[in-house]
Amino acid sequence: MASYDYLIVGAGLFGGVFAQQAVQNGKTCLVVERRAKIGGNVACDVVEGIDVHTYGAHIFHTHHDRVWDYVNRFVTFNHYINSPVANYRGELYNMPFNMNTFHAMWGVNTPKEAKEKIEAQCAAITGEPRNLEEQAIRLVGKDIYTKLVKGYTEKQWGRDCKDLPAFIIRRLPVRYTFDNNYFNDPHQGIPVEGYNALFEKLFEGCDIILETDFLQDRERWTSQVERVVYTGTIDSYFDYCYGALEYRSLRFETEVLDTDNFQGVAVVNYTDRETPYTRIIEHKHFAFGTQPKTVISREYPSEWKLGMEPYYPVNDERNQKLYQKYKELAEKENNVLFGGRLAEYRYYDMDAVVFSALTAAKKEFGMVK
């Protein structure tokens, strides 16, 4: 095997940004990816001419001008604005919680009326919230909690809100304006060329080996490299010596429909507990598609077991203490850089991953190119 300056384990966003910076700085990179394609959870499949977000909806948004300028070097972003709709037993509400939501729920017409309604319901919880249910009611009142938070959250976490810690929901955005834009960030959109085109540019100049598990033969892969960038699960790197970290997982049911428009919006959240999936994604709306057919994906949360795809870290006290033990081991690995959501056991928005990778590259190479 040829020698390389860097072995990058995982062809996701952190690995891609770091690889691009390494190549720009004259370094050679070998990328090892266990899946059959690059892109990590941002990878897409093209079905009926539609970019299908294979592993769930990914909308790029950021307040970092530096990050926005960086990704726009490789692809052009459209003007998509994330404006999801919540479906509670057939009742439709705009997200995030705003004047459109409050008017549909209570018939109020002014911010003053909405604020008085919410504040009166929030007052039902006195003292320190003991669980997620009390925390949510303290933040948005019982009506919004019951219809738009409770069922969705219980499906997402697989347990009753009364059994979840309060700190999981630190804030719930409430807007007293008629604004359906889910994000406050000034930059938002979807690549016109698709996310796959972004990753092709990021990994340009790298040698890539797909469908290969680095951990099954790590000595072979590390024997002729100067440094490793590891973006997989941190506990698996250390052979689960302290035990496995917990995650929530997802599964998707995707189908092609013989209609040009199924739900009129890219994302509809199903917030009642009885509907088994949390949302339906209609992918063509991310790119304002006009194809004669459409593709939808139903998203089902599930318990995670070893061998399944890890999506969301369970950031409770037990898992954070466990992660800190693995982090201490990672800090002793002199020739390994741990980065990304799995290696750092945290939920990252895409822009935060890019920012983190650029920061790591700047520390490694002294500048960002």
VEXBA-500767 format. One record per residue (C-alpha): x negated, y negated, z; residue in three letters. Coordinates in steps of 0.001 Angstrom, whole numbers, plus 500000, padded with zeros to 6 digits. Each point is the difference from the previous one (the first is absolute). Example, Ala and Ser with C-alpha at 12.3 -4.5 7.8 and 13.67 -1.06 7.14 Angstrom:
BEGIN
487700504500507800ALA
498630496560499340SER
end
This chain:
BEGIN
500000500000500000MET
498732496546499127ALA
499131497659502847SER
502217496999500792TYR
499787496990502242ASP
503545500517501297TYR
502404502872500371LEU
503542498641500262ILE
502447502459501514VAL
503509499127498858GLY
501026498100496856ALA
502486497674501674GLY
499968496244500389LEU
497214499665502575PHE
497776502382498051GLY
500785498252496720GLY
499183496489501196VAL
496813501156501696PHE
498974501969496897ALA
500541496972497766GLN
497838497871502267GLN
497302502673500194ALA
499791500355496206VAL
499905496217499600GLN
497037499983502349ASN
498154502552497891GLY
500800503066502091LYS
500989503434498718THR
503155501619501367CYS
501444503483500041LEU
503695500200500898VAL
501524503189501386VAL
503810500124500080GLU
502151502922501169ARG
502978499016497821ARG
500233500432496244ALA
499859496242499300LYS
498545496813501381ILE
501976497309501787GLY
500830501526503370GLY
503538499254501133ASN
500199497109497531VAL
499699502307496985ALA
502868500079497498CYS
501462502470497519ASP
501486498788496733VAL
503486501490499417VAL
502280498860497170GLU
497641497075499482GLY
500432498927503647ILE
497202499715502566ASP
501203502198502845VAL
498456499257503397HIS
499292503632500820THR
499331499535503708TYR
502508497287500795GLY
500519496356499100ALA
496849497887499909HIS
500477496258499603ILE
496842497944500081PHE
500306496884502137HIS
497444497873501803THR
499243496633501526HIS
496279500447499324HIS
499023497963496926ASP
496729501908499881ARG
501801503353499806VAL
502497498741497415TRP
497222498591497804ASP
498095503264500298TYR
502783502362498871VAL
500988497625497183ASN
496546500509498508ARG
501061503492498967PHE
503742499853499238VAL
502736497433499458THR
502771499851502588PHE
503633499338499146ASN
502337497796502051HIS
501883502784501785TYR
501469498892503345ILE
500906502671502528ASN
503671499551500943SER
501259503324501363PRO
503612500739500869VAL
501209501936503045ALA
502901502442499637ASN
501780500811503252TYR
502814502454499267ARG
500865498139496816GLY
499580496503501438GLU
497249498069498178LEU
497712497505501718TYR
497034497981498800ASN
496588500553501541MET
498228498539501855PRO
502616498775502455PHE
501099496614498659ASN
503066497832499484MET
501254502307497231ASN
499801502887502500THR
501743498054502760PHE
502773498778497714HIS
500694503552498790ALA
499950501356503568MET
501945497312501903TRP
501379497554497441GLY
497908497136501423VAL
499077497173497629ASN
497408497906501844THR
496670500701501721PRO
501453498624503245LYS
502829502534499971GLU
497613502867499217ALA
497534498969502694LYS
502718499769502650GLU
501274503456499044LYS
496574501602500199ILE
498928498244503205GLU
503199501058501758ALA
499335503649499138GLN
496299499825500867CYS
500891498833503504ALA
501418503457500739ALA
496464501244500672ILE
498453498506503123THR
496607500829501393GLY
497228501801498160GLU
501307502285497181PRO
499497503632500990ARG
500192501499496519ASN
500308499151496329LEU
503786499667500162GLU
499863497350502719GLU
497127498234498251GLN
501924499815496714ALA
503175498731501673ILE
497948497399501829ARG
498654498813496637LEU
503032500118497671VAL
503101500944501997GLY
502128503136500071LYS
501818499667496636ASP
496876499684497881ILE
498250502661502058TYR
502885502467499642THR
500508499559496271LYS
496571499154498634LEU
497339501218502460VAL
501138502996502041LYS
500712502693497383GLY
497128499073497712TYR
497502499966502864THR
501217503291501440GLU
499646501679496609LYS
496563498469499508GLN
498672501199503355TRP
502099503151500406GLY
501259499102503463ARG
502573497857501775ASP
499196496314500433CYS
500467500380503761LYS
497106502481499950ASP
497652497707498068LEU
497730497479501736PRO
500955496334499783ALA
496640498911498544PHE
500721501697496644ILE
502138496976499112ILE
498123496881501032ARG
502103497691497869ARG
502905500125497570LEU
500052497052497608PRO
503200497940500107VAL
500460497245497450ARG
502641497339500263TYR
499768499332496267THR
501526501624496916PHE
496644501522499004ASP
499833503655498935ASN
496238500071499389ASN
498801502703502386TYR
496458498677500246PHE
498784496570501057ASN
496716500339498125ASP
499417497492497177PRO
498667502699497630HIS
502141502976498994GLN
500499502267497014GLY
499442503294498209ILE
497251500574497408PRO
501436499584496500VAL
497684502741498763GLU
500891502198502999GLY
497984500948503062TYR
498203502774498120ASN
498346497365497820ALA
498733498243503127LEU
498322503160501261PHE
498452500772496640GLU
498301496612500165LYS
498949500363503635LEU
498327503366499417PHE
498408499019496690GLU
496375501125499927GLY
500484502719502652CYS
499787503751499566ASP
503255501535501248ILE
500746503565501017ILE
503685500777500569LEU
501834502816501783GLU
497077500477502350THR
500064500001503798ASP
496840498356501321PHE
500366501609503428LEU
499845503536498612GLN
496424499523498803ASP
498795496766501561ARG
496330501044500160GLU
499908500460496240ARG
501548496587499339TRP
497884498098502501THR
496671501670499234SER
499028497614497206GLN
501648496729500963VAL
498673497121502023GLU
503295499080501640ARG
503600501231500336VAL
503165497898499910VAL
502677502160501627TYR
503691499101499634THR
501634503240501109GLY
501507500814503389THR
497461499325502733ILE
500990502980502133ASP
499504502457497131SER
496508498609499402TYR
499099501103503518PHE
501786503359499648ASP
502778498913502405TYR
497587500445502891CYS
502253497941502307TYR
503242501167498410GLY
502062498717497069ALA
501295496456499779LEU
503720499724499303GLU
501638498536496903TYR
503414499713498449ARG
500275501389496505SER
502292499435497014LEU
501411502058497191ARG
501573498717496814PHE
502733501269497710GLU
499617498326496620THR
502433500311497107GLU
500655498475496606VAL
503503498601499533LEU
501700499471496676ASP
500909496384500768THR
498117496755499581ASP
500742498667503507ASN
500862502091503068PHE
500001497615502958GLN
499091496548498656GLY
496954499543502268VAL
496685501767500509ALA
500575501050503625VAL
503151500842501947VAL
499538500994503653ASN
502573502410501446TYR
500239498921503619THR
502545502455501408ASP
498691503083501762ARG
502181502448498031GLU
498444499346496566THR
496910502254500045PRO
497771497701497941TYR
498864496537501040THR
500064498344496598ARG
500444500363496266ILE
497412498431497727ILE
500955499140496417GLU
496583499542498463HIS
500803498123496793LYS
501102496912501946HIS
496430499436501224PHE
499121499105496419ALA
503361498618498800PHE
500329503090497793GLY
502454500209497116THR
499571503721499250GLN
503228501877499089PRO
499537502393502956LYS
498967499472503594THR
497989501901502623VAL
500895500060503683ILE
498252501466503036SER
501646500895503293ARG
497602499671502916GLU
500304502430502909TYR
497959499558503193PRO
498733503196501574SER
497927501330502842GLU
496356500371499068TRP
498033503211500336LYS
496436500824499009LEU
499819500372496233GLY
502773497488499337MET
499428496499498659GLU
499439497538502883PRO
501767496665499469TYR
500645498099503224TYR
497832500280503122PRO
501926500539503210VAL
498495497090501891ASN
501091500981503476ASP
497718499925503025GLU
498945503640499742ARG
498981499776496362ASN
498187496696500452GLN
497926501482502804LYS
499243503010497812LEU
499029497775497074TYR
497605498009502204GLN
498137503218500794LYS
499635500742496283TYR
498993496408499326LYS
497154500344502484GLU
498772503057498110LEU
500286498133496699ALA
497844497166501287GLU
497187502491500547LYS
500067501143496347GLU
497250497723498712ASN
500354500762496300ASN
503804500086499841VAL
502331497049499579LEU
503586500766501115PHE
502657497870498329GLY
503666499885499033GLY
503255500960501686ARG
499131503657500680LEU
496430499499501157ALA
501046497106502242GLU
503323501540501081TYR
502058496891499354ARG
502746498836497695TYR
498542497679497380TYR
501800497866497441ASP
498201500149496656MET
498541496502500267ASP
498565500832503422ALA
498299503082498525VAL
498462497869497240VAL
498864497397502520PHE
498506502679502259SER
498131501641497093ALA
498652496665498759LEU
498854499177503530THR
498250503360500288ALA
498372499492496597ALA
498797496529500945LYS
498417501415503145LYS
498444502795497947GLU
498723497968497038PHE
499813496467501343GLY
502476498516497525MET
503248500621498131VAL
499826500174496220LYS
end
